[in-house]
Amino acid sequence: MPNALVAILPCNDLDASEAFYGRLGFKRHDSDNSGYRILSNAGGGELHLVTAVDDWLVAGRNPFGLYFYTEDVDELAARLGTKAEDKPWGMYEFSLSDPDETLVRVGWPSRQRVPQSR
């Protein structure tokens, strides 16, 4: 991993967050270390979950967001019961919120996408 940027995401319920990101293909690859979990996916993505402290996460006012770049947009959208669409900014994507209302966008550049056969 010569260059990588990893998000450290606060959450109120580690189990609920791990289950949510599991539906996006992330699996825990370490043990629960006192409120800190490291998840990764087959493509080399990594996400660190940490138990929120004090008033980091206020319902309806979560300032955090993630963008997950993947070619598997349609597969993940179907798994999560939604549909992706081409956006004016050149991305084929969908968005949803995790258990703590973190905005999660999943997408791939429209110009690089190979449309699914129907």
C-alpha positions as CSV (number, residue, x, y, z in Angstrom):
1,M,0.0,0.0,0.0
2,P,2.4,2.7,-1.2
3,N,-0.1,5.6,-0.9
4,A,-3.5,5.3,0.7
5,L,-5.9,7.4,2.6
6,V,-8.2,5.6,5.1
7,A,-11.3,7.1,6.6
8,I,-11.7,6.7,10.4
9,L,-15.4,6.9,10.9
10,P,-17.1,7.5,14.3
11,C,-20.2,5.4,15.0
12,N,-22.6,4.8,17.8
13,D,-23.0,1.1,17.3
14,L,-20.0,-0.8,16.0
15,D,-22.0,-4.0,15.2
16,A,-24.7,-2.1,13.2
17,S,-22.1,-0.2,11.3
18,E,-20.0,-3.3,10.6
19,A,-23.2,-5.0,9.3
20,F,-24.0,-2.0,7.1
21,Y,-20.6,-1.8,5.5
22,G,-20.5,-5.6,5.2
23,R,-23.4,-5.2,2.7
24,L,-21.0,-3.1,0.7
25,G,-18.4,-5.9,0.7
26,F,-16.3,-4.8,3.7
27,K,-15.2,-7.4,6.3
28,R,-13.5,-7.0,9.6
29,H,-9.9,-8.2,9.4
30,D,-8.9,-7.5,13.0
31,S,-10.5,-8.2,16.4
32,D,-12.5,-5.6,18.2
33,N,-9.8,-3.5,19.9
34,S,-11.7,-1.6,22.6
35,G,-14.1,0.2,20.3
36,Y,-12.0,0.3,17.1
37,R,-12.5,-2.0,14.1
38,I,-10.7,-2.2,10.8
39,L,-12.7,-3.3,7.8
40,S,-11.4,-4.0,4.3
41,N,-12.7,-5.2,1.0
42,A,-11.3,-7.4,-1.8
43,G,-10.3,-4.4,-3.8
44,G,-8.0,-3.1,-1.2
45,G,-10.3,-0.5,0.4
46,E,-10.1,0.0,4.1
47,L,-12.4,1.6,6.6
48,H,-11.7,2.1,10.3
49,L,-14.7,2.3,12.7
50,V,-14.4,3.9,16.1
51,T,-16.9,4.2,18.9
52,A,-18.1,7.8,19.0
53,V,-17.4,9.8,22.1
54,D,-19.3,12.7,23.8
55,D,-21.5,14.4,21.2
56,W,-19.7,13.6,17.9
57,L,-22.8,12.2,16.4
58,V,-26.0,14.2,16.8
59,A,-29.1,12.7,15.3
60,G,-30.0,14.6,12.1
61,R,-26.7,16.5,12.1
62,N,-24.0,14.0,11.1
63,P,-21.4,16.0,9.1
64,F,-19.5,12.9,7.9
65,G,-19.6,11.5,4.4
66,L,-17.8,8.8,2.4
67,Y,-17.5,8.1,-1.4
68,F,-16.9,4.5,-2.3
69,Y,-15.5,4.2,-5.9
70,T,-16.2,0.8,-7.4
71,E,-17.1,-0.7,-10.7
72,D,-19.7,-2.9,-9.0
73,V,-22.2,-0.1,-8.6
74,D,-25.2,-2.0,-10.0
75,E,-24.5,-5.1,-7.9
76,L,-24.2,-3.1,-4.7
77,A,-27.3,-1.0,-5.5
78,A,-29.4,-4.2,-6.0
79,R,-28.0,-5.7,-2.8
80,L,-29.1,-2.5,-1.0
81,G,-32.5,-2.3,-2.7
82,T,-31.8,0.9,-4.7
83,K,-30.8,2.0,-8.2
84,A,-27.9,3.9,-9.5
85,E,-28.1,6.7,-12.1
86,D,-25.9,8.9,-14.2
87,K,-25.4,12.3,-12.5
88,P,-24.6,15.6,-14.2
89,W,-21.2,15.6,-12.6
90,G,-20.2,12.6,-14.6
91,M,-20.6,9.8,-12.1
92,Y,-22.9,6.8,-12.2
93,E,-23.9,6.5,-8.5
94,F,-26.4,6.0,-5.7
95,S,-26.4,7.3,-2.2
96,L,-27.7,6.2,1.1
97,S,-27.1,6.7,4.8
98,D,-25.4,4.4,7.3
99,P,-26.9,3.6,10.7
100,D,-25.5,6.9,12.1
101,E,-26.7,9.0,9.1
102,T,-23.3,9.2,7.5
103,L,-23.8,10.0,3.8
104,V,-22.4,7.1,1.7
105,R,-22.2,7.6,-2.1
106,V,-21.2,4.6,-4.2
107,G,-20.2,5.3,-7.8
108,W,-17.9,5.0,-10.8
109,P,-17.2,7.5,-13.6
110,S,-20.0,7.3,-16.2
111,R,-17.5,7.5,-19.1
112,Q,-15.6,4.4,-17.8
113,R,-18.8,2.3,-17.1
114,V,-19.6,-0.7,-19.1
115,P,-23.4,-0.8,-19.1
116,Q,-25.1,-3.9,-17.8
117,S,-26.8,-6.1,-20.3
118,R,-30.6,-6.2,-19.7
